[in-house]
Amino acid sequence: MADQLYREIILDHYRNPRNKGILDPADFSHEDTNPLCGDEVRIDLRVADGRVETVRFSGRGCAISMAAASVLTEMVEGKTVDEVKAIGRDDLLEELEAPIGPARMKCATLGLKVLKAGLSGAGQGDEDL
């Protein structure tokens, strides 16, 4: 049953991604790749009064990386920048409601890495992953 739920959540976000697209102009933008598998993710944010007003992601990759980026956009919309900066890997994995093995962890966390790097001025963004 857990495997079926996993497939449904990942496949739903992969097939019907939320907040997919590009924001132009954006207050924060960053993109990166996972060199191990070739996943690419870009995240754009518009911030008003210290809150994420609009978020979009774009890119290409495996179902896990695209679904995780989609879930992440739902997590951050409406939050303050400080709340977004406080989101960690475990928070994202909990929202995915799916077991992610070590081999796929970089896929699942690429969007979070990109988001944190964009908010920190295009730094590495790995410190909380």
N, CA, C and O atoms as a GROMACS GRO file, in nm:
protein
  516
    1MET      N    1   0.082  -0.120   0.000
    1MET     CA    2   0.000   0.000   0.000
    1MET      C    3   0.086   0.126   0.000
    1MET      O    4   0.055   0.223  -0.070
    2ALA      N    5   0.195   0.125   0.079
    2ALA     CA    6   0.283   0.242   0.085
    2ALA      C    7   0.347   0.270  -0.051
    2ALA      O    8   0.360   0.385  -0.092
    3ASP      N    9   0.387   0.161  -0.121
    3ASP     CA   10   0.444   0.179  -0.254
    3ASP      C   11   0.345   0.243  -0.349
    3ASP      O   12   0.381   0.329  -0.430
    4GLN      N   13   0.218   0.202  -0.340
    4GLN     CA   14   0.115   0.258  -0.426
    4GLN      C   15   0.094   0.406  -0.397
    4GLN      O   16   0.083   0.487  -0.489
    5LEU      N   17   0.090   0.444  -0.268
    5LEU     CA   18   0.075   0.584  -0.229
    5LEU      C   19   0.194   0.665  -0.280
    5LEU      O   20   0.178   0.775  -0.332
    6TYR      N   21   0.314   0.608  -0.265
    6TYR     CA   22   0.435   0.674  -0.314
    6TYR      C   23   0.422   0.703  -0.462
    6TYR      O   24   0.447   0.815  -0.507
    7ARG      N   25   0.384   0.605  -0.536
    7ARG     CA   26   0.372   0.624  -0.680
    7ARG      C   27   0.266   0.728  -0.714
    7ARG      O   28   0.285   0.808  -0.806
    8GLU      N   29   0.156   0.727  -0.641
    8GLU     CA   30   0.048   0.822  -0.670
    8GLU      C   31   0.092   0.967  -0.644
    8GLU      O   32   0.067   1.054  -0.727
    9ILE      N   33   0.156   0.993  -0.532
    9ILE     CA   34   0.198   1.129  -0.499
    9ILE      C   35   0.304   1.178  -0.598
    9ILE      O   36   0.292   1.286  -0.654
   10ILE      N   37   0.406   1.097  -0.619
   10ILE     CA   38   0.514   1.136  -0.711
   10ILE      C   39   0.458   1.152  -0.852
   10ILE      O   40   0.487   1.252  -0.919
   11LEU      N   41   0.381   1.057  -0.898
   11LEU     CA   42   0.328   1.065  -1.035
   11LEU      C   43   0.229   1.179  -1.053
   11LEU      O   44   0.227   1.242  -1.158
   12ASP      N   45   0.148   1.206  -0.952
   12ASP     CA   46   0.055   1.318  -0.962
   12ASP      C   47   0.129   1.450  -0.980
   12ASP      O   48   0.096   1.529  -1.068
   13HIS      N   49   0.229   1.474  -0.896
   13HIS     CA   50   0.305   1.599  -0.909
   13HIS      C   51   0.390   1.602  -1.035
   13HIS      O   52   0.415   1.709  -1.091
   14TYR      N   53   0.435   1.486  -1.080
   14TYR     CA   54   0.513   1.481  -1.204
   14TYR      C   55   0.425   1.508  -1.326
   14TYR      O   56   0.463   1.584  -1.415
   15ARG      N   57   0.308   1.447  -1.328
   15ARG     CA   58   0.217   1.462  -1.443
   15ARG      C   59   0.141   1.594  -1.439
   15ARG      O   60   0.108   1.650  -1.544
   16ASN      N   61   0.113   1.644  -1.320
   16ASN     CA   62   0.036   1.768  -1.302
   16ASN      C   63   0.113   1.863  -1.210
   16ASN      O   64   0.068   1.893  -1.100
   17PRO      N   65   0.228   1.910  -1.255
   17PRO     CA   66   0.311   1.993  -1.167
   17PRO      C   67   0.240   2.123  -1.129
   17PRO      O   68   0.174   2.187  -1.211
   18ARG      N   69   0.257   2.159  -1.004
   18ARG     CA   70   0.202   2.284  -0.954
   18ARG      C   71   0.306   2.393  -0.973
   18ARG      O   72   0.426   2.368  -0.955
   19ASN      N   73   0.262   2.512  -1.008
   19ASN     CA   74   0.348   2.630  -1.017
   19ASN      C   75   0.463   2.613  -1.118
   19ASN      O   76   0.573   2.663  -1.094
   20LYS      N   77   0.438   2.544  -1.226
   20LYS     CA   78   0.542   2.525  -1.328
   20LYS      C   79   0.543   2.645  -1.422
   20LYS      O   80   0.438   2.692  -1.467
   21GLY      N   81   0.662   2.694  -1.450
   21GLY     CA   82   0.678   2.806  -1.540
   21GLY      C   83   0.794   2.893  -1.496
   21GLY      O   84   0.871   2.856  -1.407
   22ILE      N   85   0.806   3.009  -1.559
   22ILE     CA   86   0.914   3.103  -1.529
   22ILE      C   87   0.851   3.237  -1.493
   22ILE      O   88   0.755   3.280  -1.555
   23LEU      N   89   0.907   3.302  -1.392
   23LEU     CA   90   0.864   3.437  -1.356
   23LEU      C   91   0.964   3.536  -1.414
   23LEU      O   92   1.084   3.523  -1.393
   24ASP      N   93   0.915   3.632  -1.485
   24ASP     CA   94   1.001   3.736  -1.540
   24ASP      C   95   0.928   3.868  -1.534
   24ASP      O   96   0.835   3.889  -1.612
   25PRO      N   97   0.964   3.958  -1.447
   25PRO     CA   98   1.084   3.953  -1.361
   25PRO      C   99   1.057   3.874  -1.233
   25PRO      O  100   0.942   3.853  -1.193
   26ALA      N  101   1.166   3.831  -1.171
   26ALA     CA  102   1.161   3.762  -1.042
   26ALA      C  103   1.255   3.834  -0.946
   26ALA      O  104   1.356   3.891  -0.988
   27ASP      N  105   1.222   3.829  -0.819
   27ASP     CA  106   1.311   3.887  -0.719
   27ASP      C  107   1.429   3.796  -0.689
   27ASP      O  108   1.539   3.843  -0.662
   28PHE      N  109   1.406   3.667  -0.696
   28PHE     CA  110   1.510   3.568  -0.674
   28PHE      C  111   1.496   3.460  -0.780
   28PHE      O  112   1.386   3.410  -0.805
   29SER      N  113   1.607   3.424  -0.844
   29SER     CA  114   1.609   3.315  -0.943
   29SER      C  115   1.740   3.241  -0.928
   29SER      O  116   1.845   3.300  -0.904
   30HIS      N  117   1.730   3.112  -0.944
   30HIS     CA  118   1.853   3.032  -0.944
   30HIS      C  119   1.823   2.902  -1.015
   30HIS      O  120   1.709   2.855  -1.014
   31GLU      N  121   1.923   2.844  -1.075
   31GLU     CA  122   1.908   2.713  -1.137
   31GLU      C  123   2.035   2.632  -1.116
   31GLU      O  124   2.144   2.687  -1.098
   32ASP      N  125   2.018   2.501  -1.118
   32ASP     CA  126   2.132   2.412  -1.099
   32ASP      C  127   2.097   2.277  -1.158
   32ASP      O  128   1.983   2.252  -1.197
   33THR      N  129   2.197   2.191  -1.164
   33THR     CA  130   2.177   2.057  -1.218
   33THR      C  131   2.231   1.955  -1.120
   33THR      O  132   2.314   1.985  -1.034
   34ASN      N  133   2.184   1.834  -1.134
   34ASN     CA  134   2.239   1.720  -1.064
   34ASN      C  135   2.326   1.649  -1.166
   34ASN      O  136   2.273   1.580  -1.254
   35PRO      N  137   2.458   1.663  -1.157
   35PRO     CA  138   2.545   1.606  -1.260
   35PRO      C  139   2.540   1.453  -1.266
   35PRO      O  140   2.578   1.395  -1.368
   36LEU      N  141   2.495   1.388  -1.160
   36LEU     CA  142   2.490   1.242  -1.160
   36LEU      C  143   2.383   1.188  -1.254
   36LEU      O  144   2.400   1.082  -1.314
   37CYS      N  145   2.272   1.262  -1.266
   37CYS     CA  146   2.163   1.209  -1.350
   37CYS      C  147   2.114   1.309  -1.454
   37CYS      O  148   2.033   1.274  -1.540
   38GLY      N  149   2.161   1.433  -1.448
   38GLY     CA  150   2.123   1.531  -1.549
   38GLY      C  151   1.997   1.610  -1.518
   38GLY      O  152   1.953   1.689  -1.602
   39ASP      N  153   1.937   1.592  -1.400
   39ASP     CA  154   1.820   1.672  -1.364
   39ASP      C  155   1.857   1.820  -1.362
   39ASP      O  156   1.966   1.857  -1.320
   40GLU      N  157   1.765   1.904  -1.409
   40GLU     CA  158   1.784   2.049  -1.410
   40GLU      C  159   1.662   2.114  -1.347
   40GLU      O  160   1.549   2.082  -1.382
   41VAL      N  161   1.684   2.207  -1.253
   41VAL     CA  162   1.574   2.278  -1.188
   41VAL      C  163   1.610   2.426  -1.178
   41VAL      O  164   1.723   2.463  -1.145
   42ARG      N  165   1.510   2.508  -1.207
   42ARG     CA  166   1.520   2.653  -1.187
   42ARG      C  167   1.401   2.692  -1.100
   42ARG      O  168   1.289   2.645  -1.122
   43ILE      N  169   1.426   2.779  -1.004
   43ILE     CA  170   1.318   2.830  -0.919
   43ILE      C  171   1.324   2.983  -0.922
   43ILE      O  172   1.430   3.043  -0.904
   44ASP      N  173   1.207   3.044  -0.944
   44ASP     CA  174   1.191   3.189  -0.945
   44ASP      C  175   1.092   3.227  -0.835
   44ASP      O  176   0.991   3.160  -0.815
   45LEU      N  177   1.123   3.335  -0.764
   45LEU     CA  178   1.036   3.385  -0.658
   45LEU      C  179   1.009   3.533  -0.675
   45LEU      O  180   1.097   3.609  -0.717
   46ARG      N  181   0.888   3.573  -0.643
   46ARG     CA  182   0.854   3.714  -0.624
   46ARG      C  183   0.817   3.729  -0.478
   46ARG      O  184   0.738   3.651  -0.424
   47VAL      N  185   0.876   3.829  -0.414
   47VAL     CA  186   0.855   3.852  -0.272
   47VAL      C  187   0.794   3.990  -0.253
   47VAL      O  188   0.838   4.087  -0.314
   48ALA      N  189   0.691   3.998  -0.168
   48ALA     CA  190   0.629   4.125  -0.134
   48ALA      C  191   0.611   4.129   0.018
   48ALA      O  192   0.559   4.035   0.078
   49ASP      N  193   0.655   4.236   0.078
   49ASP     CA  194   0.645   4.252   0.223
   49ASP      C  195   0.706   4.134   0.298
   49ASP      O  196   0.652   4.090   0.400
   50GLY      N  197   0.817   4.084   0.247
   50GLY     CA  198   0.888   3.976   0.315
   50GLY      C  199   0.828   3.838   0.299
   50GLY      O  200   0.875   3.742   0.361
   51ARG      N  201   0.723   3.824   0.215
   51ARG     CA  202   0.658   3.694   0.193
   51ARG      C  203   0.669   3.653   0.047
   51ARG      O  204   0.672   3.737  -0.043
   52VAL      N  205   0.675   3.524   0.026
   52VAL     CA  206   0.676   3.471  -0.110
   52VAL      C  207   0.536   3.490  -0.167
   52VAL      O  208   0.440   3.425  -0.126
   53GLU      N  209   0.528   3.579  -0.263
   53GLU     CA  210   0.400   3.610  -0.327
   53GLU      C  211   0.370   3.511  -0.439
   53GLU      O  212   0.258   3.463  -0.452
   54THR      N  213   0.472   3.481  -0.519
   54THR     CA  214   0.458   3.391  -0.633
   54THR      C  215   0.586   3.308  -0.646
   54THR      O  216   0.696   3.360  -0.626
   55VAL      N  217   0.570   3.181  -0.678
   55VAL     CA  218   0.684   3.093  -0.698
   55VAL      C  219   0.658   3.008  -0.821
   55VAL      O  220   0.545   2.964  -0.844
   56ARG      N  221   0.760   2.987  -0.899
   56ARG     CA  222   0.751   2.900  -1.016
   56ARG      C  223   0.878   2.817  -1.024
   56ARG      O  224   0.985   2.858  -0.980
   57PHE      N  225   0.864   2.698  -1.082
   57PHE     CA  226   0.982   2.617  -1.111
   57PHE      C  227   0.976   2.572  -1.255
   57PHE      O  228   0.869   2.560  -1.314
   58SER      N  229   1.092   2.547  -1.309
   58SER     CA  230   1.101   2.491  -1.444
   58SER      C  231   1.220   2.397  -1.447
   58SER      O  232   1.303   2.397  -1.356
   59GLY      N  233   1.227   2.319  -1.550
   59GLY     CA  234   1.339   2.227  -1.563
   59GLY      C  235   1.296   2.097  -1.626
   59GLY      O  236   1.186   2.084  -1.681
   60ARG      N  237   1.385   2.001  -1.616
   60ARG     CA  238   1.356   1.868  -1.668
   60ARG      C  239   1.435   1.768  -1.586
   60ARG      O  240   1.542   1.798  -1.533
   61GLY      N  241   1.378   1.651  -1.578
   61GLY     CA  242   1.447   1.548  -1.500
   61GLY      C  243   1.355   1.433  -1.467
   61GLY      O  244   1.248   1.417  -1.526
   62CYS      N  245   1.399   1.353  -1.373
   62CYS     CA  246   1.323   1.235  -1.334
   62CYS      C  247   1.197   1.274  -1.258
   62CYS      O  248   1.181   1.389  -1.216
   63ALA      N  249   1.110   1.178  -1.241
   63ALA     CA  250   0.983   1.203  -1.173
   63ALA      C  251   1.005   1.254  -1.031
   63ALA      O  252   0.932   1.342  -0.986
   64ILE      N  253   1.104   1.202  -0.962
   64ILE     CA  254   1.128   1.245  -0.823
   64ILE      C  255   1.172   1.390  -0.818
   64ILE      O  256   1.120   1.466  -0.736
   65SER      N  257   1.265   1.432  -0.901
   65SER     CA  258   1.314   1.571  -0.895
   65SER      C  259   1.205   1.670  -0.934
   65SER      O  260   1.193   1.776  -0.873
   66MET      N  261   1.125   1.637  -1.035
   66MET     CA  262   1.018   1.728  -1.078
   66MET      C  263   0.904   1.732  -0.976
   66MET      O  264   0.849   1.838  -0.948
   67ALA      N  265   0.868   1.616  -0.923
   67ALA     CA  266   0.762   1.612  -0.822
   67ALA      C  267   0.804   1.684  -0.696
   67ALA      O  268   0.724   1.757  -0.637
   68ALA      N  269   0.928   1.666  -0.653
   68ALA     CA  270   0.977   1.733  -0.533
   68ALA      C  271   0.980   1.884  -0.551
   68ALA      O  272   0.947   1.958  -0.458
   69ALA      N  273   1.018   1.931  -0.669
   69ALA     CA  274   1.016   2.076  -0.696
   69ALA      C  275   0.874   2.129  -0.692
   69ALA      O  276   0.850   2.238  -0.641
   70SER      N  277   0.780   2.054  -0.746
   70SER     CA  278   0.640   2.093  -0.744
   70SER      C  279   0.588   2.102  -0.600
   70SER      O  280   0.524   2.200  -0.563
   71VAL      N  281   0.615   2.000  -0.521
   71VAL     CA  282   0.574   1.999  -0.380
   71VAL      C  283   0.637   2.116  -0.307
   71VAL      O  284   0.571   2.183  -0.227
   72LEU      N  285   0.764   2.142  -0.333
   72LEU     CA  286   0.834   2.252  -0.267
   72LEU      C  287   0.769   2.387  -0.296
   72LEU      O  288   0.759   2.471  -0.206
   73THR      N  289   0.725   2.408  -0.418
   73THR     CA  290   0.660   2.536  -0.449
   73THR      C  291   0.533   2.555  -0.368
   73THR      O  292   0.501   2.666  -0.325
   74GLU      N  293   0.460   2.446  -0.347
   74GLU     CA  294   0.340   2.455  -0.264
   74GLU      C  295   0.376   2.486  -0.119
   74GLU      O  296   0.302   2.556  -0.049
   75MET      N  297   0.489   2.434  -0.074
   75MET     CA  298   0.532   2.456   0.064
   75MET      C  299   0.570   2.601   0.091
   75MET      O  300   0.547   2.651   0.201
   76VAL      N  301   0.629   2.670  -0.008
   76VAL     CA  302   0.685   2.802   0.019
   76VAL      C  303   0.591   2.918  -0.011
   76VAL      O  304   0.609   3.026   0.043
   77GLU      N  305   0.493   2.897  -0.096
   77GLU     CA  306   0.404   3.007  -0.134
   77GLU      C  307   0.332   3.062  -0.010
   77GLU      O  308   0.268   2.987   0.064
   78GLY      N  309   0.344   3.193   0.010
   78GLY     CA  310   0.280   3.260   0.122
   78GLY      C  311   0.365   3.266   0.249
   78GLY      O  312   0.329   3.336   0.343
   79LYS      N  313   0.476   3.193   0.252
   79LYS     CA  314   0.562   3.194   0.370
   79LYS      C  315   0.656   3.315   0.366
   79LYS      O  316   0.683   3.372   0.260
   80THR      N  317   0.706   3.353   0.484
   80THR     CA  318   0.807   3.459   0.489
   80THR      C  319   0.938   3.402   0.436
   80THR      O  320   0.958   3.281   0.433
   81VAL      N  321   1.026   3.492   0.396
   81VAL     CA  322   1.158   3.448   0.347
   81VAL      C  323   1.231   3.372   0.457
   81VAL      O  324   1.297   3.272   0.428
   82ASP      N  325   1.220   3.417   0.582
   82ASP     CA  326   1.285   3.345   0.692
   82ASP      C  327   1.227   3.206   0.711
   82ASP      O  328   1.301   3.112   0.740
   83GLU      N  329   1.096   3.191   0.696
   83GLU     CA  330   1.034   3.058   0.706
   83GLU      C  331   1.083   2.968   0.593
   83GLU      O  332   1.107   2.850   0.615
   84VAL      N  333   1.097   3.023   0.475
   84VAL     CA  334   1.146   2.945   0.361
   84VAL      C  335   1.290   2.902   0.386
   84VAL      O  336   1.326   2.787   0.359
   85LYS      N  337   1.372   2.993   0.436
   85LYS     CA  338   1.512   2.959   0.464
   85LYS      C  339   1.523   2.849   0.568
   85LYS      O  340   1.622   2.776   0.570
   86ALA      N  341   1.424   2.836   0.655
   86ALA     CA  342   1.426   2.736   0.762
   86ALA      C  343   1.382   2.597   0.715
   86ALA      O  344   1.398   2.500   0.790
   87ILE      N  345   1.328   2.586   0.595
   87ILE     CA  346   1.284   2.455   0.544
   87ILE      C  347   1.407   2.368   0.520
   87ILE      O  348   1.502   2.411   0.454
   88GLY      N  349   1.403   2.249   0.572
   88GLY     CA  350   1.514   2.156   0.555
   88GLY      C  351   1.474   2.033   0.476
   88GLY      O  352   1.358   2.016   0.437
   89ARG      N  353   1.571   1.949   0.454
   89ARG     CA  354   1.550   1.826   0.377
   89ARG      C  355   1.439   1.741   0.438
   89ARG      O  356   1.353   1.690   0.366
   90ASP      N  357   1.440   1.726   0.570
   90ASP     CA  358   1.339   1.642   0.635
   90ASP      C  359   1.198   1.697   0.616
   90ASP      O  360   1.102   1.621   0.603
   91ASP      N  361   1.186   1.830   0.615
   91ASP     CA  362   1.054   1.892   0.591
   91ASP      C  363   1.002   1.856   0.452
   91ASP      O  364   0.885   1.821   0.436
   92LEU      N  365   1.090   1.866   0.353
   92LEU     CA  366   1.051   1.833   0.216
   92LEU      C  367   1.016   1.684   0.204
   92LEU      O  368   0.916   1.649   0.142
   93LEU      N  369   1.099   1.598   0.262
   93LEU     CA  370   1.074   1.455   0.253
   93LEU      C  371   0.943   1.418   0.321
   93LEU      O  372   0.871   1.330   0.274
   94GLU      N  373   0.912   1.485   0.431
   94GLU     CA  374   0.784   1.460   0.499
   94GLU      C  375   0.667   1.498   0.409
   94GLU      O  376   0.566   1.427   0.405
   95GLU      N  377   0.678   1.610   0.338
   95GLU     CA  378   0.571   1.653   0.247
   95GLU      C  379   0.556   1.559   0.128
   95GLU      O  380   0.446   1.539   0.077
   96LEU      N  381   0.667   1.500   0.084
   96LEU     CA  382   0.661   1.405  -0.027
   96LEU      C  383   0.589   1.277   0.013
   96LEU      O  384   0.535   1.207  -0.073
   97GLU      N  385   0.589   1.247   0.142
   97GLU     CA  386   0.524   1.126   0.193
   97GLU      C  387   0.569   1.002   0.119
   97GLU      O  388   0.489   0.912   0.092
   98ALA      N  389   0.697   0.996   0.087
   98ALA     CA  390   0.748   0.883   0.011
   98ALA      C  391   0.888   0.849   0.059
   98ALA      O  392   0.968   0.938   0.089
   99PRO      N  393   0.919   0.721   0.066
   99PRO     CA  394   1.055   0.683   0.104
   99PRO      C  395   1.151   0.712  -0.012
   99PRO      O  396   1.131   0.666  -0.125
  100ILE      N  397   1.254   0.789   0.017
  100ILE     CA  398   1.354   0.822  -0.084
  100ILE      C  399   1.485   0.760  -0.040
  100ILE      O  400   1.538   0.793   0.067
  101GLY      N  401   1.538   0.671  -0.121
  101GLY     CA  402   1.663   0.605  -0.087
  101GLY      C  403   1.783   0.695  -0.110
  101GLY      O  404   1.772   0.799  -0.175
  102PRO      N  405   1.897   0.655  -0.059
  102PRO     CA  406   2.019   0.736  -0.072
  102PRO      C  407   2.056   0.768  -0.217
  102PRO      O  408   2.106   0.876  -0.246
  103ALA      N  409   2.031   0.674  -0.306
  103ALA     CA  410   2.067   0.696  -0.447
  103ALA      C  411   1.982   0.804  -0.513
  103ALA      O  412   2.024   0.863  -0.612
  104ARG      N  413   1.863   0.832  -0.458
  104ARG     CA  414   1.774   0.931  -0.519
  104ARG      C  415   1.762   1.060  -0.437
  104ARG      O  416   1.684   1.149  -0.473
  105MET      N  417   1.837   1.070  -0.328
  105MET     CA  418   1.826   1.186  -0.239
  105MET      C  419   1.863   1.316  -0.311
  105MET      O  420   1.797   1.418  -0.290
  106LYS      N  421   1.966   1.314  -0.394
  106LYS     CA  422   2.003   1.437  -0.466
  106LYS      C  423   1.895   1.478  -0.565
  106LYS      O  424   1.877   1.597  -0.592
  107CYS      N  425   1.824   1.381  -0.620
  107CYS     CA  426   1.711   1.411  -0.708
  107CYS      C  427   1.602   1.482  -0.630
  107CYS      O  428   1.549   1.585  -0.673
  108ALA      N  429   1.568   1.427  -0.514
  108ALA     CA  430   1.459   1.480  -0.433
  108ALA      C  431   1.490   1.617  -0.376
  108ALA      O  432   1.399   1.698  -0.355
  109THR      N  433   1.617   1.646  -0.349
  109THR     CA  434   1.652   1.771  -0.282
  109THR      C  435   1.711   1.877  -0.375
  109THR      O  436   1.750   1.984  -0.329
  110LEU      N  437   1.718   1.850  -0.504
  110LEU     CA  438   1.774   1.948  -0.597
  110LEU      C  439   1.696   2.080  -0.592
  110LEU      O  440   1.758   2.187  -0.588
  111GLY      N  441   1.564   2.075  -0.593
  111GLY     CA  442   1.485   2.198  -0.588
  111GLY      C  443   1.511   2.278  -0.462
  111GLY      O  444   1.519   2.400  -0.466
  112LEU      N  445   1.525   2.209  -0.349
  112LEU     CA  446   1.554   2.277  -0.222
  112LEU      C  447   1.692   2.341  -0.227
  112LEU      O  448   1.711   2.453  -0.179
  113LYS      N  449   1.788   2.271  -0.283
  113LYS     CA  450   1.923   2.327  -0.298
  113LYS      C  451   1.918   2.454  -0.383
  113LYS      O  452   1.980   2.554  -0.348
  114VAL      N  453   1.844   2.450  -0.493
  114VAL     CA  454   1.831   2.564  -0.583
  114VAL      C  455   1.762   2.681  -0.511
  114VAL      O  456   1.807   2.795  -0.520
  115LEU      N  457   1.654   2.651  -0.441
  115LEU     CA  458   1.581   2.755  -0.368
  115LEU      C  459   1.671   2.824  -0.266
  115LEU      O  460   1.675   2.947  -0.260
  116LYS      N  461   1.742   2.748  -0.186
  116LYS     CA  462   1.827   2.806  -0.083
  116LYS      C  463   1.944   2.883  -0.144
  116LYS      O  464   1.983   2.988  -0.092
  117ALA      N  465   1.999   2.834  -0.254
  117ALA     CA  466   2.107   2.906  -0.320
  117ALA      C  467   2.057   3.039  -0.376
  117ALA      O  468   2.126   3.140  -0.366
  118GLY      N  469   1.938   3.039  -0.432
  118GLY     CA  470   1.881   3.164  -0.484
  118GLY      C  471   1.857   3.265  -0.374
  118GLY      O  472   1.883   3.383  -0.393
  119LEU      N  473   1.809   3.220  -0.261
  119LEU     CA  474   1.782   3.312  -0.149
  119LEU      C  475   1.910   3.359  -0.081
  119LEU      O  476   1.912   3.465  -0.018
  120SER      N  477   2.016   3.282  -0.093
  120SER     CA  478   2.141   3.320  -0.028
  120SER      C  479   2.235   3.393  -0.125
  120SER      O  480   2.352   3.412  -0.095
  121GLY      N  481   2.184   3.434  -0.240
  121GLY     CA  482   2.268   3.504  -0.336
  121GLY      C  483   2.347   3.414  -0.426
  121GLY      O  484   2.460   3.445  -0.462
  122ALA      N  485   2.287   3.301  -0.464
  122ALA     CA  486   2.348   3.205  -0.557
  122ALA      C  487   2.469   3.135  -0.498
  122ALA      O  488   2.563   3.102  -0.570
  123GLY      N  489   2.467   3.114  -0.367
  123GLY     CA  490   2.570   3.033  -0.303
  123GLY      C  491   2.544   2.886  -0.332
  123GLY      O  492   2.468   2.853  -0.423
  124GLN      N  493   2.606   2.800  -0.258
  124GLN     CA  494   2.592   2.657  -0.283
  124GLN      C  495   2.457   2.602  -0.242
  124GLN      O  496   2.401   2.518  -0.312
  125GLY      N  497   2.402   2.649  -0.131
  125GLY     CA  498   2.270   2.604  -0.090
  125GLY      C  499   2.265   2.466  -0.028
  125GLY      O  500   2.156   2.417   0.000
  126ASP      N  501   2.379   2.400  -0.006
  126ASP     CA  502   2.382   2.264   0.048
  126ASP      C  503   2.386   2.259   0.200
  126ASP      O  504   2.373   2.151   0.258
  127GLU      N  505   2.402   2.372   0.267
  127GLU     CA  506   2.427   2.370   0.410
  127GLU      C  507   2.318   2.303   0.492
  127GLU      O  508   2.348   2.250   0.599
  128ASP      N  509   2.195   2.304   0.448
  128ASP     CA  510   2.087   2.245   0.525
  128ASP      C  511   2.035   2.115   0.464
  128ASP      O  512   1.929   2.066   0.505
  129LEU      N  513   2.105   2.059   0.369
  129LEU     CA  514   2.056   1.937   0.302
  129LEU      C  515   2.120   1.814   0.360
  129LEU      O  516   2.090   1.703   0.315
   0.00000   0.00000   0.00000
